[in-house]
Amino acid sequence: MPDESRETGIQAQSPDGAAPPSNLDLANEDPLLPHRTRLAGTFFGACVGIPLGALVAAVCCWLTDYGDYAWQAVVYGAISGIIGGAIIGFFERWIRGGLAKADVGTFVGIIFGLLIAFFLLAVLGIPFAGRALIGLLFIGPMAGLIFGAVFDRMYESAGQQQWLTAIQFGGFGLIAIGGIVFLVAEQSDPDLNEVAKAAQKAMYVHPEFQGGVIRNLKLQHSEHRVYLGSMEVTFGNEIVHFDLEIQYRHEKVVVQWQAK
């Protein structure tokens, strides 16, 4: 009669009868593994911080109507992103360890997105009530989470030597971020009609145009927040033609004119 108290089961053993090593044992066999893991996390965090830092700077410029300074801000944001991303990457690997899946990009994206949320809350003081404000504050961290996760998948695919997949994820993230930065930097100019009205208002208070009537003011975009155009000014029965150069930044207009 079989012994019912006997335990049944199969345990894998090596040919010499020793139990196979666990993952923890394998990790402990390499004393340099934690160091290399933190170094890799620091480097990857710095790389991810470049595009995400540039994105944060561009969005903050757009929110404060400083889009004409977006390209300069992007440079400072990318440099700051290198430092911030490296710090976040180091602590992510230090706290979670080398055996946990790397989510450096996700953490960098969320923390950088929180910077936009705090910026909205502390600097702008947007007068939205209740749910609207709470929802708006979540946009930055959620967008950062998505972009960061994309870069994490790139890192994971590269670690598995799936180079095509890594390029696809990395390319998608960089193109998406680059598109947003470009739109902020190059498409943040105000409407031409708004610029024309502000220029007319500024010229009417100038002594040279007292008693005159401005007509046919035409503008075209020249450079970022710089507009060139022409106009006619009627002084009684006399019509004078002018060339214009207008700079319109932060709701302040500077008009230069020259009679033809």
Short mmCIF file of the C-alpha atoms (twelve columns), coordinates in Angstrom:
data_MODEL
# 
_entry.id   MODEL 
# 
loop_
_atom_site.group_PDB 
_atom_site.id 
_atom_site.type_symbol 
_atom_site.label_atom_id 
_atom_site.label_alt_id 
_atom_site.label_comp_id 
_atom_site.label_asym_id 
_atom_site.label_seq_id 
_atom_site.Cartn_x 
_atom_site.Cartn_y 
_atom_site.Cartn_z 
_atom_site.pdbx_PDB_model_num 
ATOM 1   C CA . MET A 1   0.000   0.000   0.000   1 
ATOM 2   C CA . PRO A 2   1.515   3.377   -1.051  1 
ATOM 3   C CA . ASP A 3   2.557   5.801   1.639   1 
ATOM 4   C CA . GLU A 4   0.026   8.673   1.496   1 
ATOM 5   C CA . SER A 5   2.181   10.902  3.666   1 
ATOM 6   C CA . ARG A 6   4.869   10.969  1.035   1 
ATOM 7   C CA . GLU A 7   5.122   14.182  -0.991  1 
ATOM 8   C CA . THR A 8   4.983   13.865  -4.724  1 
ATOM 9   C CA . GLY A 9   6.475   16.275  -7.223  1 
ATOM 10  C CA . ILE A 10  9.279   16.771  -9.622  1 
ATOM 11  C CA . GLN A 11  12.227  19.017  -8.908  1 
ATOM 12  C CA . ALA A 12  14.707  19.805  -11.616 1 
ATOM 13  C CA . GLN A 13  18.268  19.102  -10.696 1 
ATOM 14  C CA . SER A 14  21.561  19.459  -12.406 1 
ATOM 15  C CA . PRO A 15  23.517  16.317  -13.309 1 
ATOM 16  C CA . ASP A 16  25.522  16.556  -10.092 1 
ATOM 17  C CA . GLY A 17  22.339  16.689  -8.018  1 
ATOM 18  C CA . ALA A 18  22.431  20.422  -7.170  1 
ATOM 19  C CA . ALA A 19  19.328  22.575  -7.473  1 
ATOM 20  C CA . PRO A 20  19.305  25.042  -10.390 1 
ATOM 21  C CA . PRO A 21  20.239  28.610  -9.474  1 
ATOM 22  C CA . SER A 22  17.473  31.134  -9.021  1 
ATOM 23  C CA . ASN A 23  17.318  34.535  -10.709 1 
ATOM 24  C CA . LEU A 24  18.457  36.106  -7.474  1 
ATOM 25  C CA . ASP A 25  21.454  33.772  -7.359  1 
ATOM 26  C CA . LEU A 26  22.336  34.689  -10.936 1 
ATOM 27  C CA . ALA A 27  22.138  38.383  -10.086 1 
ATOM 28  C CA . ASN A 28  24.338  37.903  -7.031  1 
ATOM 29  C CA . GLU A 29  26.979  36.125  -9.096  1 
ATOM 30  C CA . ASP A 30  27.780  39.439  -10.852 1 
ATOM 31  C CA . PRO A 31  28.749  42.058  -8.269  1 
ATOM 32  C CA . LEU A 32  28.959  44.741  -10.971 1 
ATOM 33  C CA . LEU A 33  25.373  44.206  -12.181 1 
ATOM 34  C CA . PRO A 34  23.810  46.896  -9.908  1 
ATOM 35  C CA . HIS A 35  26.469  49.388  -10.975 1 
ATOM 36  C CA . ARG A 36  25.940  48.697  -14.674 1 
ATOM 37  C CA . THR A 37  22.179  48.823  -14.240 1 
ATOM 38  C CA . ARG A 38  22.296  52.255  -12.602 1 
ATOM 39  C CA . LEU A 39  24.754  53.499  -15.196 1 
ATOM 40  C CA . ALA A 40  22.480  52.325  -18.024 1 
ATOM 41  C CA . GLY A 41  19.446  53.910  -16.331 1 
ATOM 42  C CA . THR A 42  21.310  57.189  -15.906 1 
ATOM 43  C CA . PHE A 43  22.415  57.263  -19.542 1 
ATOM 44  C CA . PHE A 44  18.990  56.312  -20.892 1 
ATOM 45  C CA . GLY A 45  17.276  58.849  -18.636 1 
ATOM 46  C CA . ALA A 46  19.579  61.575  -19.942 1 
ATOM 47  C CA . CYS A 47  18.780  60.599  -23.545 1 
ATOM 48  C CA . VAL A 48  15.034  60.570  -22.922 1 
ATOM 49  C CA . GLY A 49  15.290  63.873  -21.052 1 
ATOM 50  C CA . ILE A 50  16.496  65.697  -24.166 1 
ATOM 51  C CA . PRO A 51  13.263  65.477  -26.232 1 
ATOM 52  C CA . LEU A 52  10.962  65.533  -23.201 1 
ATOM 53  C CA . GLY A 53  12.726  68.566  -21.710 1 
ATOM 54  C CA . ALA A 54  12.458  70.358  -25.051 1 
ATOM 55  C CA . LEU A 55  8.751   69.512  -25.195 1 
ATOM 56  C CA . VAL A 56  8.107   70.871  -21.693 1 
ATOM 57  C CA . ALA A 57  9.892   74.131  -22.539 1 
ATOM 58  C CA . ALA A 58  7.936   74.576  -25.775 1 
ATOM 59  C CA . VAL A 59  4.583   73.900  -24.116 1 
ATOM 60  C CA . CYS A 60  5.334   76.349  -21.296 1 
ATOM 61  C CA . CYS A 61  6.220   79.012  -23.889 1 
ATOM 62  C CA . TRP A 62  2.944   78.382  -25.681 1 
ATOM 63  C CA . LEU A 63  0.927   78.590  -22.460 1 
ATOM 64  C CA . THR A 64  2.453   81.971  -21.574 1 
ATOM 65  C CA . ASP A 65  2.228   83.421  -25.121 1 
ATOM 66  C CA . TYR A 66  6.000   83.382  -25.453 1 
ATOM 67  C CA . GLY A 67  5.918   81.145  -28.496 1 
ATOM 68  C CA . ASP A 68  8.280   83.472  -30.343 1 
ATOM 69  C CA . TYR A 69  10.985  82.430  -27.874 1 
ATOM 70  C CA . ALA A 70  10.219  78.724  -28.204 1 
ATOM 71  C CA . TRP A 71  13.385  77.772  -30.095 1 
ATOM 72  C CA . GLN A 72  15.608  79.384  -27.468 1 
ATOM 73  C CA . ALA A 73  13.594  77.778  -24.691 1 
ATOM 74  C CA . VAL A 74  13.832  74.376  -26.375 1 
ATOM 75  C CA . VAL A 75  17.640  74.504  -26.149 1 
ATOM 76  C CA . TYR A 76  17.560  75.287  -22.421 1 
ATOM 77  C CA . GLY A 77  14.839  72.685  -21.900 1 
ATOM 78  C CA . ALA A 78  16.879  69.985  -23.636 1 
ATOM 79  C CA . ILE A 79  19.972  70.804  -21.559 1 
ATOM 80  C CA . SER A 80  17.928  70.765  -18.356 1 
ATOM 81  C CA . GLY A 81  16.298  67.536  -19.508 1 
ATOM 82  C CA . ILE A 82  19.677  65.827  -19.734 1 
ATOM 83  C CA . ILE A 83  20.378  66.592  -16.087 1 
ATOM 84  C CA . GLY A 84  16.875  65.876  -14.815 1 
ATOM 85  C CA . GLY A 85  16.504  62.705  -16.864 1 
ATOM 86  C CA . ALA A 86  19.850  61.349  -15.675 1 
ATOM 87  C CA . ILE A 87  18.916  61.907  -12.034 1 
ATOM 88  C CA . ILE A 88  15.515  60.269  -12.471 1 
ATOM 89  C CA . GLY A 89  17.025  57.336  -14.379 1 
ATOM 90  C CA . PHE A 90  19.618  56.730  -11.680 1 
ATOM 91  C CA . PHE A 91  17.117  56.697  -8.823  1 
ATOM 92  C CA . GLU A 92  14.611  54.600  -10.781 1 
ATOM 93  C CA . ARG A 93  17.200  51.839  -11.203 1 
ATOM 94  C CA . TRP A 94  18.584  52.305  -7.689  1 
ATOM 95  C CA . ILE A 95  15.183  51.989  -6.028  1 
ATOM 96  C CA . ARG A 96  13.597  49.322  -8.233  1 
ATOM 97  C CA . GLY A 97  16.736  47.268  -8.867  1 
ATOM 98  C CA . GLY A 98  18.113  45.535  -11.900 1 
ATOM 99  C CA . LEU A 99  15.625  42.643  -11.865 1 
ATOM 100 C CA . ALA A 100 12.611  44.910  -12.403 1 
ATOM 101 C CA . LYS A 101 11.689  45.963  -15.914 1 
ATOM 102 C CA . ALA A 102 13.141  49.367  -16.750 1 
ATOM 103 C CA . ASP A 103 10.531  52.131  -16.811 1 
ATOM 104 C CA . VAL A 104 12.957  55.035  -16.841 1 
ATOM 105 C CA . GLY A 105 11.256  56.794  -19.758 1 
ATOM 106 C CA . THR A 106 7.838   56.487  -18.109 1 
ATOM 107 C CA . PHE A 107 9.042   58.028  -14.870 1 
ATOM 108 C CA . VAL A 108 10.880  60.825  -16.689 1 
ATOM 109 C CA . GLY A 109 7.769   61.585  -18.742 1 
ATOM 110 C CA . ILE A 110 5.439   61.638  -15.738 1 
ATOM 111 C CA . ILE A 111 7.716   63.846  -13.643 1 
ATOM 112 C CA . PHE A 112 8.355   66.252  -16.522 1 
ATOM 113 C CA . GLY A 113 4.606   66.333  -17.190 1 
ATOM 114 C CA . LEU A 114 4.040   67.248  -13.550 1 
ATOM 115 C CA . LEU A 115 6.237   70.292  -14.137 1 
ATOM 116 C CA . ILE A 116 3.684   71.546  -16.660 1 
ATOM 117 C CA . ALA A 117 0.868   70.835  -14.200 1 
ATOM 118 C CA . PHE A 118 2.617   72.772  -11.405 1 
ATOM 119 C CA . PHE A 119 3.391   75.544  -13.889 1 
ATOM 120 C CA . LEU A 120 -0.294  75.862  -14.743 1 
ATOM 121 C CA . LEU A 121 -1.312  75.796  -11.125 1 
ATOM 122 C CA . ALA A 122 1.314   78.093  -9.598  1 
ATOM 123 C CA . VAL A 123 2.348   80.522  -12.343 1 
ATOM 124 C CA . LEU A 124 -0.662  80.996  -14.577 1 
ATOM 125 C CA . GLY A 125 -3.349  80.635  -11.936 1 
ATOM 126 C CA . ILE A 126 -5.915  79.533  -14.502 1 
ATOM 127 C CA . PRO A 127 -9.384  80.424  -13.170 1 
ATOM 128 C CA . PHE A 128 -10.971 77.113  -14.001 1 
ATOM 129 C CA . ALA A 129 -13.258 75.591  -11.448 1 
ATOM 130 C CA . GLY A 130 -13.240 72.141  -9.928  1 
ATOM 131 C CA . ARG A 131 -13.254 69.327  -12.434 1 
ATOM 132 C CA . ALA A 132 -12.022 71.425  -15.359 1 
ATOM 133 C CA . LEU A 133 -8.869  72.457  -13.497 1 
ATOM 134 C CA . ILE A 134 -8.229  68.932  -12.207 1 
ATOM 135 C CA . GLY A 135 -8.650  67.498  -15.691 1 
ATOM 136 C CA . LEU A 136 -6.298  70.077  -17.175 1 
ATOM 137 C CA . LEU A 137 -3.620  69.311  -14.599 1 
ATOM 138 C CA . PHE A 138 -3.692  65.632  -15.601 1 
ATOM 139 C CA . ILE A 139 -2.987  66.341  -19.275 1 
ATOM 140 C CA . GLY A 140 0.733   66.974  -18.773 1 
ATOM 141 C CA . PRO A 141 1.493   63.838  -16.721 1 
ATOM 142 C CA . MET A 142 -0.641  61.647  -18.982 1 
ATOM 143 C CA . ALA A 143 1.072   62.936  -22.123 1 
ATOM 144 C CA . GLY A 144 4.443   62.409  -20.438 1 
ATOM 145 C CA . LEU A 145 3.463   58.870  -19.483 1 
ATOM 146 C CA . ILE A 146 2.574   58.051  -23.097 1 
ATOM 147 C CA . PHE A 147 5.751   59.490  -24.586 1 
ATOM 148 C CA . GLY A 148 7.886   57.947  -21.853 1 
ATOM 149 C CA . ALA A 149 6.317   54.535  -22.370 1 
ATOM 150 C CA . VAL A 150 7.088   54.757  -26.087 1 
ATOM 151 C CA . PHE A 151 10.772  55.356  -25.337 1 
ATOM 152 C CA . ASP A 152 10.750  52.502  -22.805 1 
ATOM 153 C CA . ARG A 153 9.515   50.159  -25.501 1 
ATOM 154 C CA . MET A 154 12.354  51.380  -27.699 1 
ATOM 155 C CA . TYR A 155 14.845  50.614  -24.927 1 
ATOM 156 C CA . GLU A 156 13.306  47.201  -24.301 1 
ATOM 157 C CA . SER A 157 13.329  46.302  -28.000 1 
ATOM 158 C CA . ALA A 158 16.950  47.382  -28.354 1 
ATOM 159 C CA . GLY A 159 17.877  45.194  -25.379 1 
ATOM 160 C CA . GLN A 160 16.313  42.245  -27.203 1 
ATOM 161 C CA . GLN A 161 18.160  43.226  -30.396 1 
ATOM 162 C CA . GLN A 162 14.884  43.920  -32.187 1 
ATOM 163 C CA . TRP A 163 16.390  46.906  -33.946 1 
ATOM 164 C CA . LEU A 164 13.578  47.595  -36.397 1 
ATOM 165 C CA . THR A 165 11.006  47.735  -33.597 1 
ATOM 166 C CA . ALA A 166 13.308  49.956  -31.545 1 
ATOM 167 C CA . ILE A 167 13.710  52.359  -34.467 1 
ATOM 168 C CA . GLN A 168 9.960   52.448  -34.997 1 
ATOM 169 C CA . PHE A 169 9.187   53.312  -31.373 1 
ATOM 170 C CA . GLY A 170 12.029  55.826  -31.101 1 
ATOM 171 C CA . GLY A 171 11.215  57.436  -34.429 1 
ATOM 172 C CA . PHE A 172 7.539   57.767  -33.562 1 
ATOM 173 C CA . GLY A 173 8.335   59.464  -30.250 1 
ATOM 174 C CA . LEU A 174 10.858  61.881  -31.734 1 
ATOM 175 C CA . ILE A 175 8.662   62.795  -34.703 1 
ATOM 176 C CA . ALA A 176 5.621   63.395  -32.486 1 
ATOM 177 C CA . ILE A 177 7.567   65.577  -30.044 1 
ATOM 178 C CA . GLY A 178 9.355   67.393  -32.856 1 
ATOM 179 C CA . GLY A 179 6.030   68.136  -34.535 1 
ATOM 180 C CA . ILE A 180 4.587   69.668  -31.383 1 
ATOM 181 C CA . VAL A 181 7.707   71.791  -30.821 1 
ATOM 182 C CA . PHE A 182 7.664   72.971  -34.434 1 
ATOM 183 C CA . LEU A 183 3.986   73.940  -34.269 1 
ATOM 184 C CA . VAL A 184 4.550   75.950  -31.102 1 
ATOM 185 C CA . ALA A 185 7.638   77.701  -32.435 1 
ATOM 186 C CA . GLU A 186 6.457   78.428  -35.962 1 
ATOM 187 C CA . GLN A 187 2.669   78.642  -35.767 1 
ATOM 188 C CA . SER A 188 2.093   80.732  -32.655 1 
ATOM 189 C CA . ASP A 189 1.782   84.058  -34.474 1 
ATOM 190 C CA . PRO A 190 -1.464  85.978  -34.001 1 
ATOM 191 C CA . ASP A 191 -4.016  86.529  -36.738 1 
ATOM 192 C CA . LEU A 192 -3.104  89.181  -39.317 1 
ATOM 193 C CA . ASN A 193 -6.321  91.078  -38.695 1 
ATOM 194 C CA . GLU A 194 -5.444  91.313  -35.013 1 
ATOM 195 C CA . VAL A 195 -2.000  92.682  -35.875 1 
ATOM 196 C CA . ALA A 196 -3.481  95.209  -38.324 1 
ATOM 197 C CA . LYS A 197 -5.952  96.525  -35.740 1 
ATOM 198 C CA . ALA A 198 -3.232  96.897  -33.121 1 
ATOM 199 C CA . ALA A 199 -0.981  98.722  -35.605 1 
ATOM 200 C CA . GLN A 200 -3.747  101.114 -36.645 1 
ATOM 201 C CA . LYS A 201 -4.476  101.917 -33.014 1 
ATOM 202 C CA . ALA A 202 -0.800  102.668 -32.355 1 
ATOM 203 C CA . MET A 203 -0.425  104.879 -35.448 1 
ATOM 204 C CA . TYR A 204 -3.578  106.928 -34.855 1 
ATOM 205 C CA . VAL A 205 -2.136  108.278 -31.591 1 
ATOM 206 C CA . HIS A 206 1.080   109.378 -33.347 1 
ATOM 207 C CA . PRO A 207 1.200   113.090 -34.276 1 
ATOM 208 C CA . GLU A 208 2.164   112.305 -37.884 1 
ATOM 209 C CA . PHE A 209 -1.197  110.671 -38.522 1 
ATOM 210 C CA . GLN A 210 -3.411  113.174 -36.706 1 
ATOM 211 C CA . GLY A 211 -6.307  114.055 -38.995 1 
ATOM 212 C CA . GLY A 212 -5.514  111.221 -41.396 1 
ATOM 213 C CA . VAL A 213 -7.502  108.125 -42.314 1 
ATOM 214 C CA . ILE A 214 -5.676  104.838 -42.722 1 
ATOM 215 C CA . ARG A 215 -6.909  102.702 -45.609 1 
ATOM 216 C CA . ASN A 216 -5.932  99.521  -47.410 1 
ATOM 217 C CA . LEU A 217 -3.561  98.274  -44.725 1 
ATOM 218 C CA . LYS A 218 -2.131  95.015  -46.054 1 
ATOM 219 C CA . LEU A 219 0.270   92.768  -44.159 1 
ATOM 220 C CA . GLN A 220 2.165   89.571  -44.790 1 
ATOM 221 C CA . HIS A 221 4.144   87.429  -42.421 1 
ATOM 222 C CA . SER A 222 7.905   87.938  -42.759 1 
ATOM 223 C CA . GLU A 223 9.577   86.404  -39.721 1 
ATOM 224 C CA . HIS A 224 8.317   85.130  -36.428 1 
ATOM 225 C CA . ARG A 225 6.173   87.942  -34.994 1 
ATOM 226 C CA . VAL A 226 7.444   90.321  -37.709 1 
ATOM 227 C CA . TYR A 227 5.127   91.561  -40.479 1 
ATOM 228 C CA . LEU A 228 5.729   93.631  -43.603 1 
ATOM 229 C CA . GLY A 229 3.082   95.526  -45.500 1 
ATOM 230 C CA . SER A 230 1.792   98.745  -46.933 1 
ATOM 231 C CA . MET A 231 -1.023  101.227 -46.377 1 
ATOM 232 C CA . GLU A 232 -2.615  104.389 -47.680 1 
ATOM 233 C CA . VAL A 233 -3.269  107.399 -45.478 1 
ATOM 234 C CA . THR A 234 -5.682  110.075 -46.625 1 
ATOM 235 C CA . PHE A 235 -5.036  113.624 -45.440 1 
ATOM 236 C CA . GLY A 236 -7.931  115.607 -46.834 1 
ATOM 237 C CA . ASN A 237 -7.550  115.306 -50.603 1 
ATOM 238 C CA . GLU A 238 -4.010  113.956 -50.451 1 
ATOM 239 C CA . ILE A 239 -3.199  110.238 -50.396 1 
ATOM 240 C CA . VAL A 240 0.190   109.130 -49.050 1 
ATOM 241 C CA . HIS A 241 1.498   105.588 -49.439 1 
ATOM 242 C CA . PHE A 242 3.614   103.995 -46.694 1 
ATOM 243 C CA . ASP A 243 5.681   100.850 -46.302 1 
ATOM 244 C CA . LEU A 244 5.322   99.159  -42.909 1 
ATOM 245 C CA . GLU A 245 7.276   96.877  -40.649 1 
ATOM 246 C CA . ILE A 246 5.435   95.681  -37.566 1 
ATOM 247 C CA . GLN A 247 6.682   93.683  -34.594 1 
ATOM 248 C CA . TYR A 248 3.915   92.217  -32.461 1 
ATOM 249 C CA . ARG A 249 4.905   90.398  -29.302 1 
ATOM 250 C CA . HIS A 250 3.045   89.745  -26.080 1 
ATOM 251 C CA . GLU A 251 0.207   92.083  -27.168 1 
ATOM 252 C CA . LYS A 252 2.712   94.950  -27.640 1 
ATOM 253 C CA . VAL A 253 3.101   96.437  -31.087 1 
ATOM 254 C CA . VAL A 254 6.052   98.343  -32.571 1 
ATOM 255 C CA . VAL A 255 5.364   99.993  -35.940 1 
ATOM 256 C CA . GLN A 256 7.908   101.467 -38.302 1 
ATOM 257 C CA . TRP A 257 6.791   103.266 -41.442 1 
ATOM 258 C CA . GLN A 258 8.310   105.067 -44.393 1 
ATOM 259 C CA . ALA A 259 6.538   107.167 -47.012 1 
ATOM 260 C CA . LYS A 260 7.001   106.013 -50.584 1 
# 
